[in-house]
Amino acid sequence: MKKEDFDVVIIGAGMGGLITGAILAKRSRMKVLVVEKESKIGGRVMSFGGPHGDFSKEEYTKLLGGASGCWVVDADPGIDKIIEDGLFRNHIVDCGWHGMSAGDRCRYAVMARSLGNKRLHVSPQVGFLYYRDGGWIELKDLARGWSKGSHNERSRIAFERQLMGMEEAKEFYDVDVREFLKSKTDDPLVQEYYETMAKFQFGINDLTRISAGEWIMCNNMTSQTGRDLSTGGGMGDVSGGFKMVANVFAEILLENGGEIRTSNQVKEVIIKDHQVKSVVVENEKGESEQIEVKRLVSSIPLNRIFPLIPEEHFPDEMVKTIKNIYPMPGLLGHIKLKGKIEHEWDKAMFVLNELPGIELRGGRPVYGFEQTSVIDPSRILRDDDGVYLQSWVGVSASDPDEVHDLPLMKELWKKMMDFMRQHYPDFDNMVEWAFCVAAGALYGINPGPGMVGDHRPAVKNPLINNMFFTGDTVTQFDVGSSGAAHGAVHCANAVSGQDHLVLLPSYMR
Ligand SMILES: Cc1cc2nc3c(=O)[nH]c(=O)nc-3n(C[C@H](O)[C@H](O)[C@H](O)COP(=O)(O)OP(=O)(O)OC[C@H]3O[C@@H](n4cnc5c(N)ncnc54)[C@H](O)[C@@H]3O)c2cc1C
């Protein structure tokens, strides 16, 4: 075994691994090594083009599939042609649509500033549009024509929710959103209003899977930042591609004596007497080395941990919780248009509650899109008037096989495009190219059947003294990447025994 003197070895250079590593290197003065199996850092957050580099089809599909488990479902013209014609030379494209909750005041931006005095620019969406009766309306306009009583009910619920602190919200962890709303009001209009918002925020059509406690916490966090989800201001796109977030935390880690080794896969974790002793790492040439471990942090999504760290090393209760993790699948569309299709609401996010013409096993899917390059002009590198648009649709999380049904996914993509054609009669003439990718796991966690609330696994393995976990599948609240940042702080606390949550304002902890 090569003698190397790291205080912490971290598996994976995704958001969880990089943030945990940056905190431990900077605030706990630990010597950190991050080993990443892919050739680039970022994990499920991967951007292509511009500063992130040009890619061949082979490199693109490999990286797309790497941590994100995404694959191209359909492309017009073919994906080879789209890439040959300069997809990555002329655009910055993420592996999927990465909206950022709490916009420019998100956890990432706060921590980048407090940890490394660095700025992350997040271009805000300024509208949240909802499809109703053949057109887009603002969420608040769903309430148009309501009686005064219903309006008052809507305000009362919002007010009561905002008065709730974290502890009170946690009491509703195991109550689903529908039950919660029913217990608060008899008004069906008000119930539908908030249900609509919850479905979109969590990307789940089935309300019995959404924890009221988490819904309350996420909404209160966003409003405390001074942003408002119902008008779109609670979301945003990271300028230059979402991977800029990974770059910033990698910089902080490196500036504080850390090291990142890409194209290095951890093949084996050697555990003896309830202690991780070392890891066996293989590089791209197939050469192996054994690295001594004092503390191990894994950022591998916990639902994929057992091939590397077998079940026998976890307590039964933790195994059960891990097996109940349902990663959320989805379909992401990338569409290049000759110009804007939406002029009135150019910086908005457009959401349709139920995409017509297709029934998935979890019901009709939620569909959303945004004109990304209008919101964040850095995404189009060449000075032309084209517009890059991203779309998204959720696939039933309780049935992970469904996303692998290629004919069904092609049909779903067609329905997404059909909707655009129907709503925008000139759509076909506007499209220069379009392709869609399927993702087996967008967000790391989704409650399993009959399971709502924070049933996420802990950041420490109670059976192994020096084994910790980070990322979006561990204890935290929020959807997706913001949750990964939160999990990373919890993990850094457990590793160092210090309180790093002070990096975040109280409403984000
Ligand atoms: C297409 C798509 C769209 C998304 N959209 C959004 C969105 O709009 N908003 C949002 O908030 N979130 C979104 N997400 C979710 C967000 O990207 C994730 O929540 C976040 O990136 C998870 O980070 P992580 O560090 O927990 O995990 P990961 O990014 O999965 O990191 C794990 C890392 O470990 C590495 N690894 C695994 N095994 C090994 C090994 N044996 N050895 C070495 N390295 C290993 C992997 O390669 C990876 O880099 C989206 C995700 C996808 C895929």
The ligand as an SDF file (V2000), in Angstrom:
LIG
                    3D

 53 58  0  0  0  0  0  0  0  0999 V2000
  -30.7090   15.2450  -15.8430 C   0  0  0  0  0  0  0  0  0  0  0  0
  -30.7720   15.8090  -14.4560 C   0  0  0  0  0  0  0  0  0  0  0  0
  -31.5000   16.9600  -14.1920 C   0  0  0  0  0  0  0  0  0  0  0  0
  -31.5380   17.4800  -12.8990 C   0  0  0  0  0  0  0  0  0  0  0  0
  -32.2490   18.6210  -12.6650 N   0  0  0  0  0  0  0  0  0  0  0  0
  -32.2050   19.2020  -11.4450 C   0  0  0  0  0  0  0  0  0  0  0  0
  -32.8540   20.4450  -11.1970 C   0  0  0  0  0  0  0  0  0  0  0  0
  -33.4830   21.0280  -12.0780 O   0  0  0  0  0  0  0  0  0  0  0  0
  -32.7440   20.9940   -9.9640 N   0  0  0  0  0  0  0  0  0  0  0  0
  -32.0550   20.3950   -8.9730 C   0  0  0  0  0  0  0  0  0  0  0  0
  -31.9690   20.9450   -7.8730 O   0  0  0  0  0  0  0  0  0  0  0  0
  -31.4570   19.2010   -9.1560 N   0  0  0  0  0  0  0  0  0  0  0  0
  -31.5150   18.5920  -10.3600 C   0  0  0  0  0  0  0  0  0  0  0  0
  -30.9130   17.3820  -10.5740 N   0  0  0  0  0  0  0  0  0  0  0  0
  -30.3490   16.6970   -9.4020 C   0  0  0  0  0  0  0  0  0  0  0  0
  -28.9310   17.1280   -9.0500 C   0  0  0  0  0  0  0  0  0  0  0  0
  -28.1150   17.0840  -10.1880 O   0  0  0  0  0  0  0  0  0  0  0  0
  -28.4270   16.1680   -7.9740 C   0  0  0  0  0  0  0  0  0  0  0  0
  -29.2840   16.2590   -6.8570 O   0  0  0  0  0  0  0  0  0  0  0  0
  -27.0110   16.4570   -7.4890 C   0  0  0  0  0  0  0  0  0  0  0  0
  -26.1430   16.7570   -8.5440 O   0  0  0  0  0  0  0  0  0  0  0  0
  -26.5280   15.2330   -6.7060 C   0  0  0  0  0  0  0  0  0  0  0  0
  -25.1940   15.3900   -6.2850 O   0  0  0  0  0  0  0  0  0  0  0  0
  -24.5100   14.2390   -5.4260 P   0  0  0  0  0  0  0  0  0  0  0  0
  -23.1400   14.6840   -5.0950 O   0  0  0  0  0  0  0  0  0  0  0  0
  -25.4070   13.8360   -4.3210 O   0  0  0  0  0  0  0  0  0  0  0  0
  -24.4620   12.9590   -6.3540 O   0  0  0  0  0  0  0  0  0  0  0  0
  -23.7010   12.7010   -7.7380 P   0  0  0  0  0  0  0  0  0  0  0  0
  -23.6500   13.9050   -8.5520 O   0  0  0  0  0  0  0  0  0  0  0  0
  -24.3560   11.4840   -8.3140 O   0  0  0  0  0  0  0  0  0  0  0  0
  -22.2060   12.3580   -7.2720 O   0  0  0  0  0  0  0  0  0  0  0  0
  -21.7060   11.0770   -7.0560 C   0  0  0  0  0  0  0  0  0  0  0  0
  -20.3110   11.0190   -7.6730 C   0  0  0  0  0  0  0  0  0  0  0  0
  -19.6790    9.7960   -7.3030 O   0  0  0  0  0  0  0  0  0  0  0  0
  -18.9730    9.2860   -8.4320 C   0  0  0  0  0  0  0  0  0  0  0  0
  -18.7670    7.8550   -8.2010 N   0  0  0  0  0  0  0  0  0  0  0  0
  -19.7170    6.8910   -8.1270 C   0  0  0  0  0  0  0  0  0  0  0  0
  -19.1490    5.7000   -7.8880 N   0  0  0  0  0  0  0  0  0  0  0  0
  -17.8050    5.9160   -7.7710 C   0  0  0  0  0  0  0  0  0  0  0  0
  -16.6950    5.0810   -7.5050 C   0  0  0  0  0  0  0  0  0  0  0  0
  -16.8420    3.7640   -7.2920 N   0  0  0  0  0  0  0  0  0  0  0  0
  -15.4670    5.6430   -7.4800 N   0  0  0  0  0  0  0  0  0  0  0  0
  -15.2940    6.9740   -7.6870 C   0  0  0  0  0  0  0  0  0  0  0  0
  -16.3270    7.8170   -7.9510 N   0  0  0  0  0  0  0  0  0  0  0  0
  -17.5660    7.2860   -7.9830 C   0  0  0  0  0  0  0  0  0  0  0  0
  -19.8990    9.6190   -9.5840 C   0  0  0  0  0  0  0  0  0  0  0  0
  -19.2590    9.5480  -10.8330 O   0  0  0  0  0  0  0  0  0  0  0  0
  -20.3380   11.0390   -9.1920 C   0  0  0  0  0  0  0  0  0  0  0  0
  -19.4490   12.0100   -9.6740 O   0  0  0  0  0  0  0  0  0  0  0  0
  -30.8680   16.8220  -11.8570 C   0  0  0  0  0  0  0  0  0  0  0  0
  -30.1430   15.6540  -12.1250 C   0  0  0  0  0  0  0  0  0  0  0  0
  -30.1040   15.1420  -13.4100 C   0  0  0  0  0  0  0  0  0  0  0  0
  -29.3260   13.8760  -13.6660 C   0  0  0  0  0  0  0  0  0  0  0  0
  1  2  1  0
  2  3  1  0
  2 52  2  0
  3  4  2  0
  4  5  1  0
  4 50  1  0
  5  6  2  0
  6  7  1  0
  6 13  1  0
  7  8  2  0
  7  9  1  0
  9 10  1  0
 10 11  2  0
 10 12  1  0
 12 13  2  0
 13 14  1  0
 14 15  1  0
 14 50  1  0
 15 16  1  0
 16 17  1  0
 16 18  1  0
 18 19  1  0
 18 20  1  0
 20 21  1  0
 20 22  1  0
 22 23  1  0
 23 24  1  0
 24 25  2  0
 24 26  1  0
 24 27  1  0
 27 28  1  0
 28 29  2  0
 28 30  1  0
 28 31  1  0
 31 32  1  0
 32 33  1  0
 33 34  1  0
 33 48  1  0
 34 35  1  0
 35 36  1  0
 35 46  1  0
 36 37  1  0
 36 45  1  0
 37 38  2  0
 38 39  1  0
 39 40  1  0
 39 45  2  0
 40 41  1  0
 40 42  2  0
 42 43  1  0
 43 44  2  0
 44 45  1  0
 46 47  1  0
 46 48  1  0
 48 49  1  0
 50 51  2  0
 51 52  1  0
 52 53  1  0
M  END
$$$$
